[in-house]
Amino acid sequence: MSMQSCKKYLEKAPDNRAEINTVDKLSQLVGTAYPSADYMTFTEYSSDNVEDKGVGIGSNNEAIDLPYNWEDVVGDGTNTSTSYWNGCYGAIAAANQALEAIEEQNFGDAALPYKGEALVARAYAHFMLVTLFSKTYEIGGANTSPGIPYVLKPETKVIQPYSRGTVQSTYDLIQKDLEEGMKLLSASAYKVPKYHFTPQAAHAFAARFYLFKGEWQKVIDHATLTVPGNDFVNNMRPISTTLRTATLEEHRTNFMASGQKYNLLLVNNYSTYARWTSPRHGFGSKLVQMFAAGKNVTGKGLANTSPSYGIPHYTTYKHKEFFFNTGPGIGFPYLSYSIFTVDEALMNRAEAYTQLGQEALALKDLNDFYSVRIFNYNPVSDVVTTAKLATYFPGITTKEALIKAVLEAKKSQFLQEGLRWFDVLRHKITVVHNNYDITGIETFMELKPEDPRRVFQLPQEVKLSGVELNPR
């Protein structure tokens, strides 16, 4: 009897994934092809957008404190780099399962938008992995350092060997998926487009991808296509108007909402990021000065909301935690937040214009960006000029000053969103963190461009598949 039962069991397919045999099922599967964990925690707290507020001031948490000290977090707990790694490969698995179903089923043209979404989503997850877990792409370089495993088929074995390839080979595959997928996308395929790679969102992703590659004209072309009629001013975050006059509850509820024009792609991530209102390491009294008058190239104060949970604990109030109930009184916390915005696309274009020597166009983008962020903006007196750039950034060329101005604008405007880390990587910015000892003495530590800790460590488990870890 035992042998007969065993035989019957072995005759069954060992893989119990649902059969994707309708376009509706396909669309639901592709909707899960996005990372289920957040990167904001470990990228933000590794960057220069955080500070040590002092011994005994605020709470401590390993998920914050270890990235602040550029130390590896062991384990796959919530908000960790390992959790994000797993979330990305989970997204890739969903994309691959969808693509395999499209190959096997006769869905016809109705499946094309979802095929496009699966390809672009697969490209995005791999791009985030290679950006965070490999050395940064060197424009014009050989890029022969280890990349990350590029997975193109659904896994059918528990332990399967993988190769990291190189950064260059990873980028080549990302570009192939991205360009092939973008041709198939359609915004009309979705009930709630903001949670999917629509053409606009894919162009924003492409602008960021080509920014890393240094293909400046492609950055310009794709960024321009993120809004209709090149109207960035009326599609960006209304920092100095609508958002400024909102109540705090309205602000954090609506900032990352799907109804906002500036949010191009929203994801739902399992995360407790919004709970850390008063950490020892975080947004404090020194950093809040970045919004004050005289702290940016315009000379004017910025209208960003930055309430305090009690000095020196500040917040941008961009994130609101939601809770998904899996049963009575149980479930998990999550954030819904935007991974691509109109605002970032415009700043990426401004940098690309600068790199191509089109400084007048870069200045226009920078001025448009600040025009919706400055108190009582005056288009005559508040405009950024080459003269203001020379005064604010003395001793460097106009091109260098413009790049610095763009990066400075992004640093403040994407505070607490984890994006500063990407500019730190691309521009080889040395990150400086302060530390207070128990006697109140302040010292400083640096994370320089060639420091191996700028590359996050892979999970220890990948060694089972023959994947080498990053050097330490």
Secondary structure per residue as TSV (DSSP state, phi and psi in degrees):
chain	resnum	aa	ss	phi	psi
A	1	M	-	360.0	-38.4
A	2	S	H	-62.9	-44.5
A	3	M	H	-64.8	-39.2
A	4	Q	H	-64.5	-42.8
A	5	S	H	-63.4	-41.2
A	6	C	H	-62.8	-41.6
A	7	K	H	-62.2	-44.7
A	8	K	H	-62.5	-39.3
A	9	Y	H	-65.1	-43.1
A	10	L	H	-70.7	-19.6
A	11	E	T	-75.1	-14.6
A	12	K	S	-83.3	150.1
A	13	A	-	-65.1	127.5
A	14	P	S	-69.5	-17.6
A	15	D	-	-96.5	116.9
A	16	N	-	-100.5	21.9
A	17	R	-	-64.0	146.0
A	18	A	-	-63.2	143.6
A	19	E	-	-76.7	124.4
A	20	I	-	-91.4	92.7
A	21	N	-	-119.6	9.1
A	22	T	S	-136.9	158.2
A	23	V	H	-65.6	-33.1
A	24	D	H	-64.3	-44.8
A	25	K	H	-62.7	-39.0
A	26	L	H	-60.6	-45.4
A	27	S	H	-64.0	-37.5
A	28	Q	H	-67.2	-38.8
A	29	L	H	-66.1	-45.5
A	30	V	H	-63.9	-29.8
A	31	G	T	-64.0	-13.7
A	32	T	T	-100.2	6.8
A	33	A	-	-86.3	40.7
A	34	Y	S	-129.7	144.6
A	35	P	-	-54.2	135.3
A	36	S	S	-94.0	3.6
A	37	A	B	-127.7	159.1
A	38	D	-	-96.7	149.4
A	39	Y	S	-99.7	-10.4
A	40	M	H	-59.9	-39.1
A	41	T	H	-59.9	-56.7
A	42	F	H	-79.1	-23.6
A	43	T	H	-80.0	-41.7
A	44	E	H	-65.1	-44.9
A	45	Y	T	-79.3	-8.9
A	46	S	T	-88.8	-16.6
A	47	S	T	-87.2	-175.2
A	48	D	T	-92.9	23.5
A	49	N	S	-99.8	18.3
A	50	V	-	-138.6	161.0
A	51	E	E	-147.8	160.0
A	52	D	E	-87.0	122.8
A	53	K	-	-88.5	-15.0
A	54	G	-	128.3	156.0
A	55	V	T	-62.4	130.3
A	56	G	T	79.4	2.4
A	57	I	S	-104.6	109.1
A	58	G	S	87.7	175.0
A	59	S	B	-93.4	160.2
A	60	N	-	-111.9	145.8
A	61	N	-	-154.9	128.8
A	62	E	H	-56.6	-37.6
A	63	A	H	-63.4	-20.8
A	64	I	H	-100.7	-49.7
A	65	D	H	-66.7	-37.9
A	66	L	H	-68.3	-47.5
A	67	P	H	-59.1	-35.7
A	68	Y	H	-59.7	-36.1
A	69	N	T	-95.4	10.0
A	70	W	T	55.7	43.5
A	71	E	-	-110.2	146.1
A	72	D	-	-68.4	138.0
A	73	V	-	-92.2	121.4
A	74	V	-	-85.2	134.4
A	75	G	S	98.7	172.9
A	76	D	-	-113.3	35.4
A	77	G	-	-63.1	166.7
A	78	T	T	-54.7	138.6
A	79	N	T	74.2	10.3
A	80	T	S	-93.7	164.5
A	81	S	H	-65.6	-35.3
A	82	T	H	-65.0	-39.9
A	83	S	H	-60.8	-40.0
A	84	Y	H	-68.7	-41.5
A	85	W	H	-54.3	-49.9
A	86	N	H	-63.9	-38.7
A	87	G	H	-63.7	-38.2
A	88	C	H	-66.9	-44.1
A	89	Y	H	-71.8	-26.5
A	90	G	H	-64.5	-41.1
A	91	A	H	-63.9	-42.1
A	92	I	H	-62.9	-40.4
A	93	A	H	-60.7	-42.0
A	94	A	H	-64.5	-42.7
A	95	A	H	-61.9	-43.7
A	96	N	H	-66.9	-37.5
A	97	Q	H	-64.0	-38.7
A	98	A	H	-66.8	-43.5
A	99	L	H	-65.5	-36.6
A	100	E	H	-66.7	-39.9
A	101	A	H	-62.8	-38.1
A	102	I	H	-64.0	-37.4
A	103	E	H	-67.9	-36.0
A	104	E	H	-88.4	-26.2
A	105	Q	S	-104.2	154.4
A	106	N	-	-96.2	73.4
A	107	F	-	-82.1	-23.3
A	108	G	G	75.1	-162.7
A	109	D	G	-65.4	-20.9
A	110	A	G	-62.1	-22.6
A	111	A	G	-88.8	-10.1
A	112	L	H	-59.7	-44.5
A	113	P	H	-60.1	-33.8
A	114	Y	H	-77.4	-30.5
A	115	K	H	-65.1	-43.1
A	116	G	H	-61.5	-43.3
A	117	E	H	-63.7	-42.3
A	118	A	H	-62.2	-41.4
A	119	L	H	-66.3	-44.9
A	120	V	H	-69.4	-39.2
A	121	A	H	-64.0	-39.6
A	122	R	H	-63.8	-40.8
A	123	A	H	-62.9	-42.7
A	124	Y	H	-63.3	-47.7
A	125	A	H	-61.6	-41.9
A	126	H	H	-67.4	-36.6
A	127	F	H	-62.5	-44.8
A	128	M	H	-64.0	-38.4
A	129	L	H	-65.1	-47.4
A	130	V	H	-69.0	-30.2
A	131	T	H	-69.1	-40.3
A	132	L	H	-92.7	-26.4
A	133	F	H	-115.9	6.5
A	134	S	S	-133.1	167.3
A	135	K	-	-62.4	149.5
A	136	T	-	-68.5	140.0
A	137	Y	-	-55.7	128.6
A	138	E	-	-97.0	116.1
A	139	I	T	-63.3	120.4
A	140	G	T	82.9	0.1
A	141	G	S	-92.7	174.8
A	142	A	-	-77.4	-30.3
A	143	N	-	53.8	48.1
A	144	T	-	-92.2	-0.7
A	145	S	S	-68.3	160.6
A	146	P	B	-59.1	134.1
A	147	G	-	-91.1	-136.3
A	148	I	-	-134.7	153.4
A	149	P	-	-58.1	123.4
A	150	Y	-	-97.0	110.0
A	151	V	-	-96.5	123.1
A	152	L	-	-113.7	-7.3
A	153	K	S	-134.7	152.8
A	154	P	-	-62.3	143.3
A	155	E	-	-75.7	138.3
A	156	T	-	-124.0	-0.8
A	157	K	S	-122.6	150.6
A	158	V	S	-66.3	-49.3
A	159	I	S	-117.7	122.0
A	160	Q	-	-132.8	133.7
A	161	P	-	-72.0	142.2
A	162	Y	-	-136.5	154.7
A	163	S	-	-115.8	145.2
A	164	R	-	-78.1	-17.1
A	165	G	-	60.8	-150.7
A	166	T	B	-123.6	166.9
A	167	V	H	-58.1	-41.3
A	168	Q	H	-64.2	-45.5
A	169	S	H	-66.0	-34.3
A	170	T	H	-65.1	-45.6
A	171	Y	H	-62.1	-38.2
A	172	D	H	-61.6	-42.1
A	173	L	H	-71.1	-37.2
A	174	I	H	-59.5	-48.4
A	175	Q	H	-62.2	-40.4
A	176	K	H	-61.0	-48.6
A	177	D	H	-63.2	-44.0
A	178	L	H	-62.2	-49.1
A	179	E	H	-69.6	-37.2
A	180	E	H	-69.0	-42.0
A	181	G	H	-70.0	-38.0
A	182	M	H	-59.7	-31.1
A	183	K	T	-67.0	-18.8
A	184	L	T	-104.3	-8.8
A	185	L	-	-69.7	152.7
A	186	S	-	-151.5	124.3
A	187	A	G	-67.0	-25.8
A	188	S	G	-77.6	-2.1
A	189	A	G	-80.3	-7.7
A	190	Y	-	-124.3	146.6
A	191	K	S	-72.4	-39.7
A	192	V	S	-124.5	86.6
A	193	P	G	-59.4	-28.1
A	194	K	G	-65.8	-12.3
A	195	Y	G	-100.3	16.6
A	196	H	S	-138.6	161.0
A	197	F	-	-75.5	90.9
A	198	T	-	-79.7	171.8
A	199	P	H	-56.0	-41.2
A	200	Q	H	-61.7	-46.8
A	201	A	H	-64.4	-39.2
A	202	A	H	-66.0	-35.8
A	203	H	H	-65.7	-37.1
A	204	A	H	-64.8	-40.9
A	205	F	H	-63.1	-44.9
A	206	A	H	-61.4	-38.7
A	207	A	H	-61.3	-41.8
A	208	R	H	-69.0	-42.3
A	209	F	H	-60.0	-48.3
A	210	Y	H	-73.6	-19.8
A	211	L	H	-64.7	-42.7
A	212	F	H	-64.2	-35.0
A	213	K	H	-80.3	-15.3
A	214	G	T	76.7	23.6
A	215	E	-	-96.1	84.1
A	216	W	H	-65.1	-40.3
A	217	Q	H	-65.4	-35.7
A	218	K	H	-66.2	-36.7
A	219	V	H	-58.4	-48.1
A	220	I	H	-61.1	-47.4
A	221	D	H	-61.9	-46.4
A	222	H	H	-72.5	-40.7
A	223	A	H	-61.5	-39.4
A	224	T	H	-61.6	-30.6
A	225	L	T	-84.0	3.2
A	226	T	T	-79.0	-18.3
A	227	V	S	-132.7	149.8
A	228	P	G	-69.6	138.1
A	229	G	G	62.0	22.0
A	230	N	G	59.7	25.3
A	231	D	-	-92.1	77.7
A	232	F	-	-74.6	-37.4
A	233	V	T	-56.6	-42.7
A	234	N	T	-88.7	5.9
A	235	N	T	-121.9	-0.3
A	236	M	S	-88.0	174.5
A	237	R	-	-61.6	122.8
A	238	P	-	-81.2	67.3
A	239	I	T	-60.0	-43.4
A	240	S	T	-88.3	-1.6
A	241	T	T	-124.3	-95.8
A	242	T	H	-56.3	-47.7
A	243	L	H	-70.7	-32.6
A	244	R	H	-68.1	-36.3
A	245	T	H	-89.2	-4.7
A	246	A	S	-72.5	152.8
A	247	T	-	-68.1	163.5
A	248	L	H	-60.4	-39.7
A	249	E	H	-67.0	-41.4
A	250	E	H	-62.7	-38.8
A	251	H	H	-61.4	-53.7
A	252	R	H	-73.3	-23.8
A	253	T	H	-75.9	-38.5
A	254	N	H	-97.5	-17.6
A	255	F	T	-57.1	-44.3
A	256	M	T	-103.7	23.6
A	257	A	-	-76.8	155.0
A	258	S	T	-70.6	-19.5
A	259	G	T	-79.4	-6.9
A	260	Q	-	-81.4	130.1
A	261	K	T	-62.2	-31.1
A	262	Y	T	-77.1	-18.9
A	263	N	E	-83.3	116.0
A	264	L	E	-96.9	-30.3
A	265	L	E	-150.1	118.9
A	266	L	E	-104.6	145.2
A	267	V	E	-128.9	152.5
A	268	N	E	-103.6	120.8
A	269	N	E	-123.0	137.3
A	270	Y	E	-67.0	117.3
A	271	S	-	-164.2	146.1
A	272	T	-	-112.8	19.5
A	273	Y	G	-54.1	-39.4
A	274	A	G	-73.7	-10.3
A	275	R	G	-79.4	-20.3
A	276	W	-	-84.9	84.9
A	277	T	S	-89.5	-23.9
A	278	S	S	-139.9	57.5
A	279	P	B	-79.5	154.2
A	280	R	S	-62.3	-43.4
A	281	H	E	-101.4	119.8
A	282	G	E	170.4	-151.7
A	283	F	S	-80.1	107.1
A	284	G	-	-123.7	-162.4
A	285	S	T	-65.7	-30.7
A	286	K	T	-72.7	-45.8
A	287	L	G	-71.5	-29.5
A	288	V	G	-63.7	-19.2
A	289	Q	G	-65.6	-15.7
A	290	M	G	-63.4	-18.0
A	291	F	G	-93.1	-4.2
A	292	A	S	-79.0	161.0
A	293	A	T	-60.6	140.3
A	294	G	T	85.5	-2.2
A	295	K	S	-101.6	10.1
A	296	N	S	-144.1	170.7
A	297	V	T	-65.4	-22.0
A	298	T	T	-74.2	-25.6
A	299	G	-	87.6	-10.7
A	300	K	S	-98.5	156.9
A	301	G	-	-74.4	152.8
A	302	L	B	-100.5	149.0
A	303	A	-	-91.9	12.8
A	304	N	-	-60.2	140.1
A	305	T	-	-73.8	124.9
A	306	S	-	-144.4	67.0
A	307	P	-	-69.0	166.5
A	308	S	B	-118.4	142.8
A	309	Y	S	-90.9	20.8
A	310	G	S	111.8	116.6
A	311	I	T	-53.9	131.8
A	312	P	T	-103.5	33.6
A	313	H	-	-99.5	109.9
A	314	Y	B	-114.7	162.3
A	315	T	-	-146.2	157.2
A	316	T	-	-92.5	-12.4
A	317	Y	-	54.9	42.7
A	318	K	-	-92.3	-20.3
A	319	H	-	-117.5	135.9
A	320	K	-	-123.9	127.2
A	321	E	E	-77.4	137.7
A	322	F	E	-113.7	167.5
A	323	F	E	-134.1	126.9
A	324	F	E	-99.9	115.8
A	325	N	E	-84.2	123.5
A	326	T	E	-101.0	-6.6
A	327	G	E	-177.4	178.7
A	328	P	T	-60.1	110.5
A	329	G	T	76.5	5.8
A	330	I	E	-127.9	158.1
A	331	G	E	159.4	-153.9
A	332	F	E	-146.7	148.3
A	333	P	E	-79.7	148.1
A	334	Y	E	-150.6	160.3
A	335	L	E	-114.9	145.5
A	336	S	E	-111.8	112.0
A	337	Y	E	-142.1	160.5
A	338	S	E	-89.9	125.9
A	339	I	E	-97.0	-10.6
A	340	F	E	-141.2	135.7
A	341	T	E	-133.3	159.4
A	342	V	H	-60.6	-38.2
A	343	D	H	-61.5	-44.6
A	344	E	H	-65.9	-40.8
A	345	A	H	-58.6	-41.1
A	346	L	H	-64.6	-43.0
A	347	M	H	-68.9	-32.4
A	348	N	H	-65.4	-38.2
A	349	R	H	-67.4	-40.0
A	350	A	H	-60.6	-40.5
A	351	E	H	-66.4	-41.2
A	352	A	H	-65.1	-41.5
A	353	Y	H	-57.3	-43.4
A	354	T	H	-62.2	-43.8
A	355	Q	H	-62.9	-29.5
A	356	L	T	-90.3	4.2
A	357	G	T	80.2	12.0
A	358	Q	-	-95.0	69.3
A	359	E	H	-67.7	-33.0
A	360	A	H	-63.5	-41.7
A	361	L	H	-69.1	-37.1
A	362	A	H	-64.2	-42.3
A	363	L	H	-62.9	-38.9
A	364	K	H	-62.3	-43.9
A	365	D	H	-62.8	-42.6
A	366	L	H	-64.2	-41.4
A	367	N	H	-67.7	-38.8
A	368	D	H	-61.0	-40.9
A	369	F	H	-60.7	-47.7
A	370	Y	H	-74.4	-22.2
A	371	S	H	-63.4	-22.9
A	372	V	T	-104.2	15.5
A	373	R	T	-129.9	-9.0
A	374	I	B	-102.0	138.6
A	375	F	T	-56.8	127.9
A	376	N	T	47.1	54.5
A	377	Y	-	-57.3	129.4
A	378	N	-	-111.7	114.5
A	379	P	T	-66.7	-8.0
A	380	V	T	-99.0	-54.8
A	381	S	T	-83.0	-22.9
A	382	D	S	-96.5	-2.7
A	383	V	-	-68.1	140.9
A	384	V	-	-80.1	129.2
A	385	T	-	-124.1	169.3
A	386	T	H	-63.3	-32.1
A	387	A	H	-65.8	-43.3
A	388	K	H	-64.7	-38.2
A	389	L	H	-61.4	-43.4
A	390	A	H	-65.4	-34.9
A	391	T	H	-74.5	-41.5
A	392	Y	H	-77.4	-33.7
A	393	F	S	-121.9	73.4
A	394	P	T	-69.8	150.5
A	395	G	T	82.8	7.9
A	396	I	S	-129.8	168.7
A	397	T	-	-72.7	163.9
A	398	T	H	-60.3	-39.6
A	399	K	H	-61.4	-48.0
A	400	E	H	-62.6	-39.5
A	401	A	H	-66.1	-39.2
A	402	L	H	-64.6	-42.1
A	403	I	H	-60.4	-45.7
A	404	K	H	-61.2	-40.3
A	405	A	H	-64.6	-41.0
A	406	V	H	-64.4	-46.0
A	407	L	H	-65.3	-37.0
A	408	E	H	-65.1	-41.8
A	409	A	H	-62.6	-43.3
A	410	K	H	-66.2	-38.0
A	411	K	H	-57.0	-45.9
A	412	S	H	-77.4	-39.0
A	413	Q	H	-80.1	-18.7
A	414	F	T	-112.4	23.5
A	415	L	T	-55.7	137.5
A	416	Q	T	65.2	22.1
A	417	E	T	-117.0	-1.9
A	418	G	T	80.1	0.1
A	419	L	T	-80.3	-22.6
A	420	R	H	-56.6	-34.0
A	421	W	H	-57.5	-35.5
A	422	F	H	-66.8	-36.8
A	423	D	H	-73.0	-34.1
A	424	V	H	-58.3	-42.8
A	425	L	H	-69.2	-50.1
A	426	R	H	-62.7	-40.3
A	427	H	T	-100.4	11.1
A	428	K	T	50.9	48.5
A	429	I	-	-80.7	129.5
A	430	T	-	-74.4	125.3
A	431	V	E	-94.0	131.3
A	432	V	E	-115.5	126.1
A	433	H	E	-117.6	139.7
A	434	N	E	-93.3	156.3
A	435	N	E	-140.7	133.9
A	436	Y	E	-103.5	134.4
A	437	D	-	-90.7	-178.8
A	438	I	T	-65.8	-19.0
A	439	T	T	-91.4	-2.5
A	440	G	-	93.0	2.7
A	441	I	-	-76.2	132.0
A	442	E	E	-100.1	128.6
A	443	T	E	-124.3	171.0
A	444	F	E	-131.5	145.9
A	445	M	E	-128.3	152.6
A	446	E	E	-122.1	143.9
A	447	L	E	-114.7	100.9
A	448	K	-	-86.0	165.8
A	449	P	T	-55.3	-34.3
A	450	E	T	-95.2	7.0
A	451	D	-	-69.5	126.4
A	452	P	G	-62.1	-18.4
A	453	R	G	-74.0	-7.7
A	454	R	G	-71.1	-16.0
A	455	V	S	-102.5	119.5
A	456	F	-	-67.8	148.3
A	457	Q	-	-78.1	142.3
A	458	L	-	-72.9	156.7
A	459	P	-	-61.1	143.7
A	460	Q	G	-58.8	-30.2
A	461	E	G	-65.2	-20.8
A	462	V	G	-65.2	-18.7
A	463	K	G	-63.5	-24.3
A	464	L	G	-63.7	-25.8
A	465	S	G	-100.1	15.0
A	466	G	T	77.2	18.0
A	467	V	-	-93.6	127.0
A	468	E	-	-79.3	147.5
A	469	L	-	-80.9	167.2
A	470	N	-	-77.8	148.5
A	471	P	-	-66.1	149.1
A	472	R	-	-136.0	360.0
